[in-house]
Amino acid sequence: MSNGDPSQRAPTSEAEATYAYPVAKAAAFLNVAPKTLANWRSMGKGPKFCRLGRRVVYRVDDLRQFMDEHLFDPDEREGWLRR
């Protein structure tokens, strides 16, 4: 049930994997608020981004990499629990 919006489906080609999302779509992709992305940018955290003039965009492959870097496996509890 896809409406053709690239933010609603996984990239299927190399060209789509480098597709750039504006902040609102990147935030939706990560299921966070756009303000969270702004906070992460100001703190030097979060996914890589590109500034095009005053506009900020996020490449899909960078968003996926960020998610992969923050993936926790419950079977590997050592990194899972915070002290």
DSSP file (Angstrom, degrees, kcal/mol; ACC not computed):
  #  RESIDUE AA STRUCTURE BP1 BP2  ACC     N-H-->O    O-->H-N    N-H-->O    O-->H-N    TCO  KAPPA ALPHA  PHI   PSI    X-CA   Y-CA   Z-CA
    1    1 A M              0   0    0      0, 0.0     2,-0.4     0, 0.0     0, 0.0   0.000 360.0 360.0 360.0  59.2    0.0    0.0    0.0
    2    2 A S        -     0   0    0      1,-0.1     7,-0.0     2,-0.1     0, 0.0  -0.746 360.0-158.1 -95.2 139.3    2.6    2.5   -1.1
    3    3 A N        -     0   0    0     -2,-0.4    -1,-0.1     2,-0.2     0, 0.0   0.292  52.8-101.1 -97.5   9.9    1.6    5.9   -2.4
    4    4 A G  S    S+     0   0    0      1,-0.3     5,-0.1     2,-0.0    -2,-0.1   0.312  78.3 139.0  90.1  -9.4    4.9    6.4   -4.3
    5    5 A D    >   -     0   0    0      1,-0.2     3,-2.1     3,-0.1    -1,-0.3  -0.584  51.2-143.6 -70.1 121.2    6.3    8.7   -1.6
    6    6 A P  G >  S+     0   0    0      0, 0.0     3,-1.0     0, 0.0    -1,-0.2   0.722  97.0  64.2 -62.8 -20.1   10.0    7.6   -1.3
    7    7 A S  G 3  S+     0   0    0      1,-0.2    -2,-0.1     3,-0.0    14,-0.0   0.633  97.6  57.7 -76.2 -10.8    9.9    8.2    2.5
    8    8 A Q  G <  S+     0   0    0     -3,-2.1     2,-0.3     2,-0.1    -1,-0.2   0.364 109.6  39.8 -99.5   4.3    7.4    5.4    2.8
    9    9 A R  S <  S-     0   0    0     -3,-1.0     3,-0.1    -4,-0.2     0, 0.0  -0.963  88.7 -92.6-147.6 163.3    9.5    2.7    1.3
   10   10 A A        -     0   0    0     -2,-0.3     7,-0.1     1,-0.1    -2,-0.1  -0.501  51.2 -98.3 -75.4 144.5   13.0    1.4    1.2
   11   11 A P        -     0   0    0      0, 0.0    -1,-0.1     0, 0.0     3,-0.1  -0.379  33.5-168.3 -61.0 140.6   15.3    2.7   -1.6
   12   12 A T        +     0   0    0     -3,-0.1     2,-0.3    -2,-0.0    -2,-0.0   0.489  63.6  38.4-111.6  -5.7   15.5    0.2   -4.4
   13   13 A S  S  > S-     0   0    0      1,-0.1     4,-2.0     0, 0.0     5,-0.1  -0.915  84.3-107.6-139.5 166.4   18.3    1.5   -6.4
   14   14 A E  H  > S+     0   0    0     -2,-0.3     4,-0.8     1,-0.2     5,-0.1   0.879 120.0  54.9 -61.6 -37.1   21.7    3.2   -5.8
   15   15 A A  H >4 S+     0   0    0      1,-0.2     3,-0.7     2,-0.2    -1,-0.2   0.915 109.9  45.4 -63.0 -42.8   20.2    6.5   -7.0
   16   16 A E  H >4 S+     0   0    0      1,-0.2     3,-1.6     2,-0.2    44,-0.2   0.813 103.4  64.6 -70.1 -29.5   17.4    6.3   -4.4
   17   17 A A  H 3< S+     0   0    0     -4,-2.0    44,-1.6     1,-0.3    -1,-0.2   0.737 106.3  44.0 -66.6 -20.9   19.9    5.2   -1.7
   18   18 A T  T << S+     0   0    0     -4,-0.8    -1,-0.3    -3,-0.7    -2,-0.2   0.262  84.5 132.0-104.4  10.7   21.5    8.7   -2.1
   19   19 A Y    <   -     0   0    0     -3,-1.6    41,-2.3    40,-0.1     2,-0.5  -0.377  54.6-131.0 -61.2 137.9   18.2   10.5   -2.2
   20   20 A A  E     -A   59   0A   0     39,-0.2    39,-0.3    40,-0.1    -1,-0.1  -0.821  16.5-156.5-100.7 130.4   18.2   13.5    0.2
   21   21 A Y  E     -A   58   0A   0     37,-3.7    37,-2.7    -2,-0.5     2,-0.0  -0.819  17.9-122.9-100.1 140.5   15.3   14.1    2.6
   22   22 A P  E  >  -A   57   0A   0      0, 0.0     4,-2.6     0, 0.0     3,-0.3  -0.298  43.1 -91.2 -69.1 169.7   14.4   17.5    4.1
   23   23 A V  H  > S+     0   0    0     33,-0.7     4,-2.8     1,-0.2     5,-0.2   0.877 124.3  53.5 -54.0 -45.4   14.4   17.7    7.9
   24   24 A A  H  > S+     0   0    0      1,-0.2     4,-2.0     2,-0.2    -1,-0.2   0.906 113.2  42.4 -61.0 -42.8   10.7   16.8    8.3
   25   25 A K  H  > S+     0   0    0     -3,-0.3     4,-2.5     2,-0.2    -1,-0.2   0.878 113.6  52.0 -72.2 -36.9   11.0   13.6    6.2
   26   26 A A  H  X S+     0   0    0     -4,-2.6     4,-1.9     2,-0.2    -2,-0.2   0.914 110.2  49.5 -63.6 -41.3   14.3   12.6    7.8
   27   27 A A  H  X>S+     0   0    0     -4,-2.8     5,-2.5    -5,-0.2     4,-0.8   0.917 111.6  48.1 -62.9 -43.2   12.7   13.1   11.3
   28   28 A A  H  <5S+     0   0    0     -4,-2.0     3,-0.5    -5,-0.2    -2,-0.2   0.893 108.1  55.6 -63.3 -39.5    9.8   10.9   10.2
   29   29 A F  H  <5S+     0   0    0     -4,-2.5    -1,-0.2     1,-0.2    -2,-0.2   0.890 116.1  37.0 -59.0 -40.8   12.1    8.3    8.9
   30   30 A L  H  <5S-     0   0    0     -4,-1.9    -1,-0.2     2,-0.1    -2,-0.2   0.486 110.3-122.8 -90.5  -4.3   13.9    8.1   12.3
   31   31 A N  T  <5S+     0   0    0     -4,-0.8     2,-0.3    -3,-0.5    -3,-0.2   0.904  72.8 116.8  60.8  43.8   10.6    8.5   14.2
   32   32 A V  S   <S-     0   0    0     -5,-2.5    -1,-0.3    -6,-0.1    -2,-0.1  -0.868  71.7 -92.2-130.1 167.0   11.9   11.6   16.0
   33   33 A A    >>  -     0   0    0     -2,-0.3     4,-1.4     1,-0.1     3,-0.9  -0.502  30.7-120.6 -77.0 148.4   10.8   15.2   16.1
   34   34 A P  H 3> S+     0   0    0      0, 0.0     4,-2.0     0, 0.0     5,-0.1   0.857 116.1  60.0 -54.8 -34.3   12.4   17.7   13.7
   35   35 A K  H 3> S+     0   0    0      1,-0.2     4,-2.6     2,-0.2     5,-0.2   0.842  98.6  57.7 -62.8 -33.7   13.5   19.7   16.7
   36   36 A T  H <> S+     0   0    0     -3,-0.9     4,-2.8     2,-0.2    -1,-0.2   0.925 106.0  48.5 -62.6 -43.8   15.5   16.6   17.9
   37   37 A L  H  X S+     0   0    0     -4,-1.4     4,-2.6     2,-0.2    -2,-0.2   0.904 110.9  51.1 -62.2 -40.2   17.4   16.6   14.7
   38   38 A A  H  X S+     0   0    0     -4,-2.0     4,-2.1     2,-0.2    -2,-0.2   0.912 111.2  48.0 -62.7 -42.4   18.1   20.3   15.1
   39   39 A N  H  X S+     0   0    0     -4,-2.6     4,-1.5     2,-0.2    -2,-0.2   0.924 111.2  50.1 -63.5 -44.7   19.3   19.7   18.7
   40   40 A W  H  X>S+     0   0    0     -4,-2.8     5,-3.2     1,-0.2     4,-0.6   0.916 109.9  51.1 -60.7 -43.0   21.6   16.8   17.5
   41   41 A R  H ><5S+     0   0    0     -4,-2.6     3,-1.0     1,-0.2    -1,-0.2   0.918 109.4  50.1 -60.4 -43.1   23.1   19.0   14.8
   42   42 A S  H 3<5S+     0   0    0     -4,-2.1    -1,-0.2     1,-0.2    -2,-0.2   0.771 114.4  45.0 -68.1 -25.0   23.8   21.8   17.3
   43   43 A M  H 3<5S-     0   0    0     -4,-1.5    -1,-0.2    -3,-0.3    -2,-0.2   0.430 115.4-112.9 -96.3  -0.4   25.5   19.2   19.6
   44   44 A G  T <<5S+     0   0    0     -3,-1.0    -3,-0.2    -4,-0.6     2,-0.2   0.768  81.3 113.9  74.0  25.0   27.5   17.5   16.8
   45   45 A K      < +     0   0    0     -5,-3.2    -1,-0.3    -6,-0.2    -2,-0.1  -0.530  41.1  49.5-113.7-177.9   25.4   14.3   17.3
   46   46 A G  S    S-     0   0    0     -2,-0.2     3,-0.1    -3,-0.1    -9,-0.0  -0.186  93.9 -24.3  83.6-174.6   23.0   12.5   15.1
   47   47 A P  S    S-     0   0    0      0, 0.0    16,-0.1     0, 0.0    15,-0.1  -0.273  75.6 -89.7 -71.0 157.8   23.2   11.4   11.5
   48   48 A K        -     0   0    0     14,-0.2     2,-0.3    11,-0.1    11,-0.3  -0.326  51.6-173.3 -60.5 149.0   25.4   13.1    8.9
   49   49 A F        -     0   0    0      9,-0.1     2,-0.4    -3,-0.1     9,-0.2  -0.927  19.8-132.9-142.6 167.2   23.7   16.0    7.1
   50   50 A C  E     -B   57   0A   0      7,-2.9     7,-2.6    -2,-0.3     2,-0.6  -0.986  10.8-147.5-126.1 132.0   24.3   18.3    4.3
   51   51 A R  E     -B   56   0A   0     -2,-0.4     2,-0.7     5,-0.2     5,-0.2  -0.890  11.7-173.4-100.5 119.5   23.7   22.1    4.4
   52   52 A L  E >   -B   55   0A   0      3,-3.6     3,-1.9    -2,-0.6     2,-0.6  -0.842  68.4 -58.0-111.7  90.6   22.6   23.5    1.0
   53   53 A G  T 3  S-     0   0    0     -2,-0.7     0, 0.0     1,-0.3     0, 0.0  -0.641 120.9 -21.0  69.5-120.4   22.6   27.2    1.6
   54   54 A R  T 3  S+     0   0    0     -2,-0.6     2,-0.3    -3,-0.1    -1,-0.3   0.514 122.4  96.6 -93.4  -7.4   20.2   27.6    4.5
   55   55 A R  E <   - B   0  52A   0     -3,-1.9    -3,-3.6   -33,-0.0     2,-0.4  -0.636  60.1-154.0 -89.3 139.6   18.6   24.2    3.8
   56   56 A V  E     + B   0  51A   0     -2,-0.3   -33,-0.7    -5,-0.2     2,-0.3  -0.942  17.2 175.9-112.2 133.1   19.5   21.1    5.6
   57   57 A V  E     -AB  22  50A   0     -7,-2.6    -7,-2.9    -2,-0.4     2,-0.4  -0.933  18.6-145.7-133.3 158.6   19.0   17.6    4.0
   58   58 A Y  E     -A   21   0A   0    -37,-2.7   -37,-3.7    -2,-0.3     2,-0.3  -0.989  17.2-130.3-125.6 130.3   19.8   14.1    5.0
   59   59 A R  E  >  -A   20   0A   0     -2,-0.4     4,-2.0   -39,-0.3     3,-0.4  -0.591  18.7-129.0 -77.5 142.2   20.8   11.3    2.6
   60   60 A V  H  > S+     0   0    0    -41,-2.3     4,-2.6    -2,-0.3     5,-0.2   0.892 108.6  54.8 -58.5 -42.1   18.8    8.1    3.1
   61   61 A D  H  > S+     0   0    0    -44,-1.6     4,-2.0     1,-0.2    -1,-0.2   0.853 108.0  49.9 -64.9 -31.6   22.0    6.0    3.3
   62   62 A D  H  > S+     0   0    0     -3,-0.4     4,-2.3     2,-0.2   -14,-0.2   0.870 109.8  50.7 -71.7 -36.5   23.3    8.2    6.1
   63   63 A L  H  X S+     0   0    0     -4,-2.0     4,-2.1     2,-0.2    -2,-0.2   0.919 111.9  47.6 -64.7 -42.9   20.0    7.8    8.0
   64   64 A R  H  X S+     0   0    0     -4,-2.6     4,-2.6     2,-0.2    -2,-0.2   0.905 111.0  51.2 -64.4 -41.0   20.2    4.0    7.6
   65   65 A Q  H  X S+     0   0    0     -4,-2.0     4,-2.4     2,-0.2    -2,-0.2   0.916 108.5  52.0 -62.2 -42.9   23.9    4.0    8.7
   66   66 A F  H  X S+     0   0    0     -4,-2.3     4,-0.9     1,-0.2    -1,-0.2   0.916 110.8  47.8 -59.0 -44.0   22.9    6.1   11.8
   67   67 A M  H >< S+     0   0    0     -4,-2.1     3,-0.7     1,-0.2    -2,-0.2   0.920 111.0  50.7 -63.5 -43.3   20.2    3.5   12.6
   68   68 A D  H >< S+     0   0    0     -4,-2.6     3,-1.2     1,-0.2    -2,-0.2   0.879 107.4  54.0 -62.0 -37.9   22.6    0.6   12.1
   69   69 A E  H 3< S+     0   0    0     -4,-2.4    -1,-0.2     1,-0.3    -2,-0.2   0.712 112.0  45.1 -69.2 -20.0   25.2    2.3   14.5
   70   70 A H  T << S+     0   0    0     -4,-0.9     2,-0.4    -3,-0.7    -1,-0.3   0.111  83.5 125.9-110.6  20.0   22.5    2.5   17.2
   71   71 A L    <   -     0   0    0     -3,-1.2     2,-0.4    -5,-0.1    -3,-0.0  -0.662  43.7-159.1 -81.2 129.2   21.1   -1.0   16.8
   72   72 A F        -     0   0    0     -2,-0.4     5,-0.1     8,-0.0    -2,-0.1  -0.920   7.0-151.6-112.1 136.6   21.1   -3.0   20.0
   73   73 A D    >   -     0   0    0     -2,-0.4     3,-2.2     3,-0.3     6,-0.2  -0.928   8.7-149.1-104.7 117.1   20.9   -6.7   20.2
   74   74 A P  T 3  S+     0   0    0      0, 0.0     3,-0.3     0, 0.0    -1,-0.1   0.753  98.1  62.5 -58.4 -22.6   19.2   -8.0   23.3
   75   75 A D  T 3  S+     0   0    0      1,-0.2     2,-0.7     2,-0.1     3,-0.1   0.701  97.7  58.6 -75.3 -17.7   21.4  -11.1   23.2
   76   76 A E    X>  +     0   0    0     -3,-2.2     3,-0.8     1,-0.2     4,-0.5  -0.663  68.8 167.1-108.5  74.3   24.5   -8.8   23.6
   77   77 A R  H 3>  +     0   0    0     -2,-0.7     4,-1.9    -3,-0.3     3,-0.4   0.667  56.9  79.5 -67.4 -20.1   23.4   -7.3   26.9
   78   78 A E  H 34 S+     0   0    0      1,-0.3    -1,-0.2     2,-0.2     3,-0.1   0.912 104.6  32.6 -58.8 -44.7   26.8   -5.8   27.7
   79   79 A G  H <4 S+     0   0    0     -3,-0.8    -1,-0.3     1,-0.2    -2,-0.2   0.566 113.4  66.4 -84.5  -9.2   26.2   -2.8   25.4
   80   80 A W  H  < S+     0   0    0     -4,-0.5     2,-0.4    -3,-0.4    -2,-0.2   0.860  88.4  68.4 -81.6 -39.6   22.5   -2.8   26.1
   81   81 A L     <  -     0   0    0     -4,-1.9     2,-0.4    -3,-0.1    -1,-0.0  -0.679  69.3-152.0 -90.1 133.8   22.5   -1.9   29.8
   82   82 A R              0   0    0     -2,-0.4    -3,-0.0     1,-0.1    -2,-0.0  -0.826 360.0 360.0-103.2 143.4   23.5    1.6   30.8
   83   83 A R              0   0    0     -2,-0.4    -1,-0.1     0, 0.0    -2,-0.0   0.400 360.0 360.0-108.1 360.0   25.1    2.3   34.2
